[in-house]
Each structure stands twice: as structure tokens, then as C-alpha cells.
Amino acid sequence: MRLRTIGFVVLAALAIWFIAANTGSVTVRLWVPSVTLPLWIVLTVTLLVGVVLGLLIARRRAQR
């Protein structure tokens, strides 16, 4: 296995563990009035946004 693949698997496992361990409710205020959501949903959405932005930046750099 390549080092990059191992690193990805380790980070993915840590992210899943962290999200699963945080199941309480939180209040989120962004552009809308405050919304109460389970923390795991907030963490999952944040992770997905980060992954998508990272992939877009990597793709743009590869095109140069």
C-alpha cells in the first residue's frame, strides 16, 4: 500500500470515530435563525464541505 492511501484510511477512520463519539445536540447560527441539530450532522457536513473544497483545489492545481 502506498503511504498516501494508508494516511487517508487512518484519517477517515479517525474522522468517523470522532463523528460517532459526538452525538449531542448543538445550536448553529449561520445565516438563518438558530437551528438545533445533532452534532454528528454538523461534523459530517463540515467534513464533506472540506473534502469537496480540497478536491476542487487539488484539481485546479493539477490543471496548471
TIMAR-149675 format. One record per residue: z, x, y of N, C-alpha, C in turn; residue number from 1. Coordinates in pm, whole numbers, plus 32768, in hexadecimal, padded with zeros to 4 digits. Layout:
// TIMAR-149675
nc3:nc1:nc2:cac3:cac1:cac2:cc3:cc1:cc2:i
Z:X:Y:Z:X:Y:Z:X:Y:NUM
...
// end
This chain:
// TIMAR-149675
nc3:nc1:nc2:cac3:cac1:cac2:cc3:cc1:cc2:i
8000:8053:7F89:8000:8000:8000:8000:8057:807C:1
7FBD:8029:80E0:7FBB:8073:815D:803D:805C:81A9:2
8062:80BB:81F9:80DD:80B4:8248:80DB:803C:82A6:3
8067:801E:82DC:805B:7FAC:8338:8078:7F29:82F0:4
8047:7F1A:8276:805F:7EA1:8228:80F2:7E93:8206:5
8131:7F00:81DF:81C0:7EFD:81BF:8210:7ED5:823B:6
81EE:7F0F:82AD:8233:7EED:8329:8223:7E5A:834D:7
81A9:7E25:833A:8191:7D99:8356:81E3:7D3F:82FB:8
81E9:7D60:827B:8236:7D0F:821B:82CA:7D12:823E:9
82FE:7D87:8261:838C:7D93:8286:83A9:7D41:8304:10
8355:7D4D:836A:836A:7D01:83E5:835F:7C6B:83CD:11
8300:7C41:837B:82F1:7BB3:835C:836C:7B7F:8313:12
839F:7BCC:82B4:8417:7BA2:826A:8490:7B98:82C7:13
849F:7BF9:8321:850E:7BF4:8381:8501:7B7C:83DF:14
8489:7B5F:840B:8473:7AEC:8463:8494:7A6A:841C:15
8469:7A5C:83A0:8486:79E3:8353:851B:79D5:833C:16
855D:7A43:8319:85EF:7A3F:8305:8636:7A18:8387:17
860E:7A53:83F7:864E:7A36:8477:863B:79A4:849E:18
85C3:7970:848B:85A8:78E4:84AC:85F9:7888:8452:19
85FF:78A6:83D1:864A:7852:8373:86E0:7855:838E:20
8712:78C3:83C4:87A2:78D0:83DD:87CD:7888:845D:21
8770:7864:84B2:8791:7823:8531:875E:7794:8530:22
87B5:7739:8506:878B:76AE:84F6:87CD:764F:855A:23
881F:7682:85B3:8862:762B:8614:8800:75F1:8679:24
8833:7597:86CD:87E0:755A:8734:87F3:75A4:87B9:25
8788:75AA:8806:878D:75E8:888B:8745:758D:88EE:26
8767:759C:896B:8724:7553:89D5:86C3:75B1:8A1A:27
8645:7586:8A23:85DC:75D8:8A5E:85AC:7595:8ADD:28
85A8:75E2:8B4A:8571:75B1:8BC8:8500:760D:8BF0:29
8488:75D8:8BF3:8416:7629:8C1B:83D3:75E3:8C90:30
836A:759A:8C78:8329:754F:8CE3:834F:74BC:8CDD:31
837F:7492:8C6E:83A7:7406:8C5C:843E:73FD:8C69:32
8471:7386:8C7A:8503:737A:8C77:853A:73B1:8BF4:33
85BA:73CB:8BF2:85F5:740D:8B7D:85DB:73C0:8AFC:34
85BC:740B:8A94:859F:73D5:8A0F:85FD:741A:89AD:35
863B:73CC:8955:8693:7405:88EF:8645:740F:886D:36
863D:7488:8837:85F2:74A3:87BC:8645:74FB:8761:37
8626:74F7:86E0:8665:755A:8687:8635:75E6:86AD:38
868F:7647:86A8:866E:76D0:86CF:85FE:770A:867A:39
85F6:76E4:85FA:858F:771D:85A3:8504:76F7:85D4:40
84F5:7680:8610:8472:7658:8645:844F:76AF:86BE:41
84B0:76C4:8716:8498:7717:878D:8472:77A5:8763:42
84BA:77DC:8702:849C:7864:86D3:8414:786D:8690:43
83F1:7808:8641:836F:7808:85FC:82FD:7800:8661:44
8309:77A9:86C3:82A1:779D:872A:8294:781F:8778:45
8306:785B:879B:8304:78DA:87E3:82C1:7947:8790:46
82E1:794D:8710:82A3:79B0:86B7:820C:799A:86AF:47
81E2:791E:869E:8153:7902:8693:8108:7924:8714:48
8143:7905:8786:8104:7928:8806:80F7:79C0:8812:49
815F:7A08:87EA:815A:7A9A:87EF:80F0:7AD4:8793:50
80E3:7A9B:871C:807F:7ACB:86BC:7FF2:7AB1:86F3:51
7FDC:7A3A:8727:7F57:7A18:875C:7F34:7A73:87D2:52
7F93:7A87:882E:7F78:7AE0:88A0:7F5E:7B6F:8872:53
7FAA:7B9E:8811:7F95:7C25:87DC:7F0C:7C34:879D:54
7EE2:7BD0:8751:7E5E:7BD5:8712:7DEF:7BD2:877B:55
7E00:7B80:87E2:7D9B:7B7B:884C:7D90:7C00:8896:56
7E00:7C3E:88B3:7DFE:7CBF:88F8:7DBF:7D2A:889F:57
7DE3:7D2C:881F:7DAA:7D8E:87C2:7D13:7D7A:87B3:58
7CE9:7CFE:87AD:7C5A:7CE1:87A0:7C0E:7D0E:881C:59
7C49:7CF7:8890:7C07:7D1F:890C:7BFB:7DB7:8916:60
7C65:7DFD:88EC:7C60:7E90:88EE:7BF8:7EC6:888C:61
7BE9:7E83:881B:7B89:7EB0:87B6:7AF9:7E9E:87E5:62
7AE2:7E3F:883E:7A5A:7E26:886F:7A2D:7E90:88D3:63
7A8A:7ED8:890E:7A66:7F3D:8973:7A27:7FB5:8938:64
// end
